[in-house]
């Protein structure tokens, strides 16, 4: 019971919504007053679409020239990508944030014991 109370008190003191975190991060990144920032929830986007699998997606020439090794490479890559997508899609929400002539997508998750939300901007390629 005491543990629940501690978490609840910590949350009251430190919890923030993911959309508020997106607003604050955007405002800081673009030096834009928070009252000029709008945040729109984007449930139509999956985090794995916004943050694509970041690891090597092409085999080396040596692996590509061997059909057995290429099949193994492709199977391993598919499994890793599915794990990456599953982790991202389960833990993050996407927000479209606009203000001061900028618009960008932010993925936010709640983390750790602090209950604070953290966000990451999707950088355009």
N, C-alpha and C positions, 0 to 999 in steps of 0.2 A: 504494500500500500504506500509506503514511504517513497519508493522508487517512482511510482506513478505520479505522486504529488510533485516530486522534484522535476520530472520531465514536463509536467503541466506548467509549473512555474517557469521553467526555462523557456518553454514554448511561448508563454505569454510575454516574456521579456525579449525573446529573440526570434520568434517565428515571423516569417513574412511570406506573403503569397508569392507564387512563382511569377505572376504578372507584375507585381510590384518590383520584384528583383529585376525583371526584364527592363522595366521603365528606368530604374536607377542605373543599371549598367549602361543602357543606351545613352542616357543623359550625361553620364560621365565620359563615355567614349567620344561623343560628338559635342561636348560642351553645350548642351541644349537644356534649357530650364525644364524641369520635370513637368510643370504645368503646360508646356508646349508639346509634350510627348503623348501620343496615343498608342494603346496596346490592344491588339486584336488577337484573340485565341484562334489558332489554326489547327483544329482537330482533323482537317482534311489532309494534313501533311504528317508523314511519319518521320521521326528523327533520322532514321536510316536513309531517307531520301535527301534530307538536308545536310547530313554528315555522312557521305558515302564511305564505304569500307576504305580505310586509309592505307592498307598494306599492299604489297607487291601484287599486281593483278596479272602480270605477264611472266611466263616462264623464261628462264635463260635459254639461249640458243641450243645449248647442250640438251636440256630437258625437252625442249620443243621438238628436237629431231628424233627422239625415242618415244614411240607411241605408248609403251607401257608406263614410262616415267611421266609422260604428259597426262595420261589418264589419272595417275596418282596425284600429280600436282593439281589438276582440276578438281578432283574429289576433295582434297584437303582444303583448297581455296574456297570451295562452295561451303564446306562445313564451317570454316572460320568466319566467312561472311555471314552465314545464317546466325551464328552465335553473336557476332557483332550487332547485327540488325535486331535480334531479339533483346539484347541488353539495352540498346539505345531506345527501342520502341517501348520497352517496359518502364524505363526510368525517367524519361524526359518528356516534357510538353513543349510544343512549338508555339511561338508568338511572333506576329508581324508587328514591328514597332516602327513608328513614323514620327518625325519631328525635325524641324530646322532643315528642311530640304533633303533629308535622308530617310530611307526606308531599308530595313534589314530584318532578317529572321534571326531569332534567338531561341536556343534550346535551354530549358531550365529544369532543374531537378532539385529535390530536397535532399539534403545530405547530413549525415552524421548525427551526433547527439544534440547538436546545437539547434537543429530544426530549421536552420537558415537555408534559404534557397540560393542556388548558385546557377549562373547562366553563362552561356558561351555563344558568341555571335558566329553565324555561318558566313564565312568569308567567300566572296564570289571568286571563282577561278580566274 
